[in-house]
Amino acid sequence: MKIVLAYSGGLDTSIILKWLKETYGAEVIAFTADIGQGEEVEEARQKALATGATKAYALDLKEEFVREFVFPMMRAAPLYEGYYLLGTSIARPLIAKHLVAIAEREGAEAISHGATGKGNDQVRFELTAYALKPGIRVIAPWREWHFKGRSEMIAYAQDHGIPVPVTTEKPYSMDANLLHVSYEGGILEDPWAEPPTDMFRMTTHPEDAPDEPEYVEITFEAGDPVAVNGQRMSPAELLAALNRIGGRHGVGRVDLVENRFVGMKSRGVYETPGGTLLYHARRAVESLTLDREALHLRDTLAPKYAELVYNGFWFAPEREALQAMMDRIAQSVTGTARLKLYKGNAYIVGRKAPQSLYDPELASFEAEEVYNQKDAEGFIKLNALRLRVRAQAKQEAP
């Protein structure tokens, strides 16, 4: 039996690799997706082989991740529950897509992952796998084995000589990619406890950020960002550059208690510096280029889109249908936004677009010939008609 394991080299998957070999007598093929973790990817590949994998894939997917997943998602301007920029959520369908592809290439009967039976990732991985290969077998060790929690797993790893990056002194889990870093579990499970300042990897603590603000300009063409401060870059290069710029000013930290798809609440802490800059810059350009009703319709549907991504329905027809609409609306988003970064904040201080819908003459309080202010009287009376009828009916009621 062959099993392809989504392998990060962390606590869960390090133990899972050995557990799969022992429990199923299987040949385990490890797959690590390079979506911006840096040197950890090659370390994970070497560790997988040392831990017993018969083969270990490490694929550079950074450009595909940003171009085919992050940028399309951002065209919808989604925020899950008003805060979360979906950094972990959007990475899962990409990883699962390649899990299935490697399983087909290697003739593997099953895929496996390290997501727990309480979390969202199990849903995201498996919905994607079944959408792409309906007959695939999925093995989820967290739903099968005897371990009750990470403390038992740490002890198991120590007993079996498996090196893991989680200790009882730093008992929280972390997931990193080019869009964000997420932290959860352990000491973060108390929603009243402030995250330790030395935990963060992508962002400077805002109090320690530079005392002088920095300006950054982000240019969009037909819905996607293409340049930073006038320099054109590939999608992954652009996001990495914005991570560095936003990170040094402490931009993009979020601490929230969110509603998982499986029904429970959980506390998550996130760093999304570049994504935060892109979100604000996009909205600035959209304010000039999008028709009011198109923008309002997009914003009405954005929470639903975010929910679909969060819940794992990237390869579902409803997400694809919404994507087509979001892409159509985003076609006119061409222009440049200027942001001012200071001590954890990103302020929009300028925006321009070659086909701006903003007309300074129309908006001005000075005299002009296009807009007759007397026309507003009829507009208001027509819109007030139903309100007046309702009020009149209340007055006449016995």
C-alpha positions as CSV (number, residue, x, y, z in Angstrom):
1,M,0.0,0.0,0.0
2,K,1.2,3.5,-0.9
3,I,0.1,6.6,1.0
4,V,1.0,10.2,0.0
5,L,1.3,12.3,3.2
6,A,1.1,16.1,3.3
7,Y,4.2,16.6,5.3
8,S,5.4,19.8,7.1
9,G,8.0,18.4,9.4
10,G,6.2,19.7,12.4
11,L,4.9,17.8,15.4
12,D,1.9,16.1,13.9
13,T,3.2,15.0,10.5
14,S,6.5,13.8,12.0
15,I,4.7,11.4,14.2
16,I,2.1,10.5,11.5
17,L,4.8,9.4,9.0
18,K,6.0,6.7,11.5
19,W,2.5,5.9,12.6
20,L,1.3,5.2,9.1
21,K,4.2,2.9,8.4
22,E,3.6,1.0,11.6
23,T,-0.3,0.9,11.5
24,Y,-0.8,0.3,7.8
25,G,2.5,-1.3,6.9
26,A,2.5,1.2,4.2
27,E,5.0,2.8,1.9
28,V,4.8,6.5,2.8
29,I,5.6,9.2,0.2
30,A,6.0,12.6,1.8
31,F,5.0,15.8,0.0
32,T,6.0,19.3,1.2
33,A,4.6,22.3,-0.6
34,D,6.9,25.3,-0.8
35,I,4.5,28.1,-0.5
36,G,6.8,30.5,1.2
37,Q,8.2,28.8,4.3
38,G,11.8,29.2,3.1
39,E,14.5,26.9,4.2
40,E,12.0,24.8,6.2
41,V,11.0,23.1,3.0
42,E,14.3,21.4,2.3
43,E,14.7,20.6,6.0
44,A,11.3,18.9,5.9
45,R,12.2,16.8,2.9
46,Q,15.4,15.6,4.5
47,K,13.6,14.9,7.7
48,A,10.9,12.9,6.0
49,L,13.5,10.7,4.4
50,A,15.3,10.3,7.7
51,T,12.0,9.4,9.4
52,G,11.2,6.6,7.0
53,A,9.6,8.0,3.9
54,T,10.4,6.0,0.7
55,K,10.3,9.2,-1.4
56,A,9.9,12.9,-0.5
57,Y,8.6,15.6,-2.8
58,A,9.3,19.3,-2.2
59,L,7.6,21.4,-4.9
60,D,8.1,25.1,-5.3
61,L,4.5,26.3,-5.6
62,K,5.0,29.9,-4.5
63,E,4.1,31.5,-7.9
64,E,1.1,29.2,-8.4
65,F,-0.1,29.8,-4.9
66,V,-0.1,33.6,-5.3
67,R,-1.2,33.8,-8.9
68,E,-3.9,31.0,-9.0
69,F,-5.2,31.2,-5.4
70,V,-4.3,34.3,-3.4
71,F,-4.9,36.9,-6.2
72,P,-8.2,35.4,-7.3
73,M,-9.4,35.3,-3.7
74,M,-8.3,38.9,-3.2
75,R,-10.4,40.1,-6.2
76,A,-13.4,39.3,-4.0
77,A,-12.0,41.4,-1.1
78,P,-13.0,38.7,1.4
79,L,-12.7,38.9,5.2
80,Y,-13.9,36.0,7.3
81,E,-15.9,37.3,10.2
82,G,-14.7,40.8,9.5
83,Y,-11.0,40.2,10.3
84,Y,-9.4,37.1,8.9
85,L,-7.7,37.3,5.4
86,L,-7.8,33.5,5.0
87,G,-4.1,32.8,4.9
88,T,-4.3,29.2,6.0
89,S,-7.7,28.6,4.3
90,I,-6.5,29.5,0.8
91,A,-3.3,27.3,1.0
92,R,-5.2,24.1,1.7
93,P,-6.8,23.5,-1.7
94,L,-3.5,24.0,-3.5
95,I,-1.8,21.5,-1.2
96,A,-4.6,19.0,-1.6
97,K,-4.6,19.5,-5.4
98,H,-0.9,18.4,-5.5
99,L,-1.5,15.6,-3.0
100,V,-3.9,14.1,-5.4
101,A,-1.7,14.7,-8.4
102,I,1.3,12.9,-6.7
103,A,-1.0,10.0,-5.6
104,E,-2.0,9.6,-9.3
105,R,1.6,9.8,-10.5
106,E,2.9,7.3,-7.8
107,G,0.0,4.9,-8.1
108,A,-0.9,5.5,-4.4
109,E,-4.2,4.2,-3.0
110,A,-4.5,6.9,-0.3
111,I,-3.5,10.3,0.9
112,S,-3.1,11.5,4.4
113,H,-2.8,14.7,6.4
114,G,-2.1,16.0,9.9
115,A,-5.3,18.0,10.5
116,T,-7.1,17.3,13.7
117,G,-10.6,16.0,14.0
118,K,-11.6,19.3,15.6
119,G,-10.3,21.7,13.0
120,N,-11.1,23.2,9.6
121,D,-8.1,21.8,7.7
122,Q,-9.4,18.3,7.6
123,V,-12.5,19.6,5.8
124,R,-10.5,21.7,3.4
125,F,-8.1,18.9,2.4
126,E,-10.7,16.3,2.0
127,L,-13.3,18.4,0.2
128,T,-10.7,19.3,-2.3
129,A,-9.4,15.7,-2.7
130,Y,-12.9,14.3,-3.3
131,A,-13.8,17.1,-5.7
132,L,-10.7,16.3,-7.8
133,K,-10.6,12.5,-7.4
134,P,-14.0,11.1,-6.1
135,G,-12.6,7.6,-5.3
136,I,-9.5,8.6,-3.4
137,R,-9.0,7.2,0.1
138,V,-8.2,9.6,2.8
139,I,-6.5,8.6,6.1
140,A,-6.8,11.1,8.9
141,P,-4.7,9.8,11.8
142,W,-6.1,12.3,14.3
143,R,-9.5,10.6,13.8
144,E,-8.0,7.1,14.4
145,W,-5.1,7.1,16.8
146,H,-5.0,7.0,20.6
147,F,-3.3,10.3,21.3
148,K,-5.6,12.8,23.1
149,G,-3.6,15.9,22.5
150,R,-0.3,17.5,21.6
151,S,1.2,17.0,25.1
152,E,1.0,13.2,24.6
153,M,2.4,13.6,21.1
154,I,5.4,15.6,22.4
155,A,6.1,12.8,24.9
156,Y,5.8,10.2,22.1
157,A,8.2,12.0,19.9
158,Q,10.7,12.3,22.7
159,D,10.4,8.6,23.5
160,H,10.9,7.7,19.8
161,G,13.7,10.1,19.0
162,I,11.7,12.2,16.6
163,P,12.8,15.8,16.7
164,V,9.9,18.3,16.7
165,P,9.9,22.1,16.9
166,V,7.1,22.2,19.6
167,T,8.1,22.0,23.2
168,T,6.2,22.3,26.5
169,E,8.0,25.6,26.9
170,K,6.6,26.9,23.6
171,P,3.3,25.0,23.3
172,Y,1.5,26.5,20.3
173,S,1.3,25.4,16.8
174,M,2.3,27.5,13.8
175,D,1.5,27.4,10.1
176,A,3.4,29.6,7.7
177,N,3.1,30.5,4.0
178,L,3.8,33.5,1.7
179,L,0.5,35.1,2.7
180,H,0.6,34.8,6.5
181,V,1.7,33.0,9.6
182,S,-1.0,31.6,12.0
183,Y,-0.7,30.6,15.6
184,E,-3.1,28.6,17.7
185,G,-3.3,26.2,20.6
186,G,-1.5,25.9,23.8
187,I,-1.1,29.1,25.7
188,L,-3.2,30.9,23.1
189,E,-6.3,28.9,24.0
190,D,-7.0,31.4,26.8
191,P,-8.7,34.2,24.9
192,W,-7.8,36.7,27.6
193,A,-4.1,35.9,27.4
194,E,-2.0,38.3,25.3
195,P,0.2,36.6,22.8
196,P,3.9,36.6,23.7
197,T,5.8,39.3,21.8
198,D,8.6,36.9,20.8
199,M,6.1,34.6,19.0
200,F,5.7,36.7,15.9
201,R,7.8,35.9,12.8
202,M,6.7,38.2,10.0
203,T,6.1,41.5,11.8
204,T,8.0,43.8,14.1
205,H,6.2,44.6,17.3
206,P,4.4,47.9,16.5
207,E,5.9,49.6,19.6
208,D,9.4,48.7,18.2
209,A,8.6,49.7,14.6
210,P,10.4,52.7,13.0
211,D,9.6,56.1,14.4
212,E,9.4,57.5,10.9
213,P,6.5,56.6,8.6
214,E,7.1,54.9,5.3
215,Y,5.1,55.4,2.1
216,V,4.4,52.6,-0.4
217,E,2.6,52.7,-3.7
218,I,0.9,49.6,-5.1
219,T,-0.3,49.5,-8.7
220,F,-3.1,47.3,-10.0
221,E,-4.0,46.3,-13.5
222,A,-7.3,44.6,-14.4
223,G,-7.9,43.5,-10.8
224,D,-4.4,42.2,-9.8
225,P,-1.4,44.0,-8.2
226,V,1.5,44.2,-10.6
227,A,4.0,46.7,-9.1
228,V,5.3,48.1,-5.9
229,N,6.7,51.7,-5.9
230,G,6.7,51.5,-9.7
231,Q,8.7,48.3,-9.9
232,R,6.9,45.4,-11.7
233,M,7.2,42.0,-10.1
234,S,5.9,38.5,-10.4
235,P,3.0,37.6,-8.0
236,A,5.1,35.8,-5.5
237,E,7.9,38.5,-5.6
238,L,5.3,41.2,-5.1
239,L,3.7,39.6,-2.1
240,A,7.1,38.9,-0.6
241,A,8.2,42.5,-1.1
242,L,5.0,43.8,0.6
243,N,5.6,41.4,3.5
244,R,9.0,42.9,4.1
245,I,7.7,46.5,3.9
246,G,4.6,45.9,6.0
247,G,6.4,43.6,8.4
248,R,9.0,46.1,9.5
249,H,6.2,48.5,10.5
250,G,4.2,45.9,12.4
251,V,1.3,45.9,10.0
252,G,-1.1,43.0,9.7
253,R,-1.5,41.4,13.1
254,V,-4.9,40.0,13.9
255,D,-6.1,38.3,17.1
256,L,-9.6,36.9,17.0
257,V,-11.9,34.2,18.2
258,E,-13.5,32.7,15.1
259,N,-16.2,30.2,14.4
260,R,-14.9,27.0,12.9
261,F,-16.9,25.1,10.3
262,V,-17.2,22.1,12.5
263,G,-19.1,24.1,15.1
264,M,-16.7,25.3,17.8
265,K,-15.1,28.6,18.5
266,S,-11.3,28.8,18.4
267,R,-8.7,31.6,19.1
268,G,-6.3,32.3,16.2
269,V,-3.5,34.9,16.0
270,Y,-2.4,35.9,12.5
271,E,0.3,38.0,10.7
272,T,-0.6,39.1,7.2
273,P,1.5,42.1,6.4
274,G,1.6,42.1,2.6
275,G,-2.0,40.8,2.4
276,T,-3.2,43.7,4.6
277,L,-1.5,46.3,2.4
278,L,-3.0,44.7,-0.7
279,Y,-6.5,44.7,0.9
280,H,-6.4,48.4,1.7
281,A,-4.7,49.4,-1.5
282,R,-7.3,47.5,-3.6
283,R,-10.2,49.2,-1.8
284,A,-8.6,52.6,-2.4
285,V,-8.3,51.9,-6.2
286,E,-11.8,50.4,-6.2
287,S,-13.2,53.6,-4.7
288,L,-12.3,55.4,-7.9
289,T,-13.0,52.7,-10.5
290,L,-16.0,50.6,-9.4
291,D,-19.6,51.6,-10.1
292,R,-21.5,52.0,-6.8
293,E,-23.9,49.2,-7.4
294,A,-21.3,46.8,-8.6
295,L,-19.1,47.6,-5.6
296,H,-22.0,47.2,-3.2
297,L,-23.1,43.9,-4.8
298,R,-19.5,42.6,-4.5
299,D,-19.3,43.7,-0.8
300,T,-22.7,42.0,-0.2
301,L,-21.4,38.7,-1.5
302,A,-17.8,39.0,-0.2
303,P,-18.7,37.5,3.2
304,K,-20.3,34.5,1.5
305,Y,-17.2,34.1,-0.7
306,A,-15.0,34.2,2.4
307,E,-17.1,31.6,4.1
308,L,-16.8,29.3,1.2
309,V,-13.0,29.6,1.2
310,Y,-12.8,29.2,4.9
311,N,-15.0,26.1,4.9
312,G,-13.0,24.4,2.1
313,F,-15.3,24.8,-0.9
314,W,-12.7,26.2,-3.3
315,F,-13.4,23.6,-6.0
316,A,-17.2,23.9,-5.5
317,P,-19.5,25.2,-8.2
318,E,-20.8,28.0,-6.0
319,R,-17.3,29.4,-5.4
320,E,-16.5,29.1,-9.1
321,A,-19.7,31.0,-10.0
322,L,-19.0,33.7,-7.5
323,Q,-15.4,33.9,-8.8
324,A,-16.6,34.6,-12.3
325,M,-18.7,37.5,-11.0
326,M,-15.8,38.8,-8.8
327,D,-13.4,38.6,-11.8
328,R,-15.8,40.5,-14.0
329,I,-16.2,43.3,-11.5
330,A,-12.4,43.4,-10.8
331,Q,-11.6,44.0,-14.5
332,S,-11.9,47.8,-14.1
333,V,-9.6,47.9,-11.0
334,T,-6.6,49.6,-12.6
335,G,-4.8,52.3,-10.8
336,T,-2.4,53.1,-8.0
337,A,-2.9,53.5,-4.2
338,R,-0.4,55.2,-1.9
339,L,-0.3,54.0,1.7
340,K,1.4,55.5,4.8
341,L,2.8,52.9,7.2
342,Y,3.4,53.7,10.9
343,K,3.5,51.7,14.1
344,G,1.2,48.8,13.0
345,N,-1.2,50.9,10.9
346,A,-1.6,51.4,7.1
347,Y,-3.3,54.6,6.1
348,I,-4.6,55.3,2.6
349,V,-3.3,58.7,1.7
350,G,-3.7,58.7,-2.1
351,R,-5.3,57.0,-5.0
352,K,-5.3,57.5,-8.8
353,A,-6.7,55.7,-11.8
354,P,-6.6,56.3,-15.6
355,Q,-10.4,55.6,-15.9
356,S,-11.5,57.1,-12.6
357,L,-15.2,57.6,-12.0
358,Y,-14.5,60.4,-9.6
359,D,-15.4,63.7,-11.1
360,P,-14.1,66.6,-8.9
361,E,-16.5,69.0,-10.6
362,L,-19.5,66.9,-9.7
363,A,-18.3,66.4,-6.1
364,S,-17.4,70.1,-5.6
365,F,-19.4,72.5,-3.5
366,E,-18.6,75.1,-6.0
367,A,-21.0,76.1,-8.8
368,E,-21.1,73.9,-11.8
369,E,-23.4,73.2,-14.7
370,V,-23.7,69.4,-14.7
371,Y,-25.7,68.9,-11.6
372,N,-28.9,70.9,-10.8
373,Q,-29.3,70.8,-7.1
374,K,-33.0,71.5,-7.4
375,D,-33.3,68.0,-8.9
376,A,-32.6,66.5,-5.5
377,E,-36.0,67.6,-4.2
378,G,-37.9,65.3,-6.5
379,F,-35.4,62.5,-5.8
380,I,-35.9,62.8,-2.1
381,K,-39.7,63.0,-2.3
382,L,-39.9,59.9,-4.5
383,N,-37.7,57.9,-2.1
384,A,-39.7,59.2,0.8
385,L,-43.1,58.2,-0.7
386,R,-43.3,54.8,1.0
387,L,-42.1,56.2,4.3
388,R,-44.8,58.9,4.2
389,V,-47.5,56.4,3.3
390,R,-46.4,54.1,6.1
391,A,-46.4,57.0,8.6
392,Q,-49.8,58.2,7.4
393,A,-51.3,54.7,7.8
394,K,-50.0,54.6,11.4
395,Q,-51.6,58.0,12.2
396,E,-54.9,56.9,10.8
397,A,-55.0,53.5,12.5
398,P,-57.7,53.3,15.2
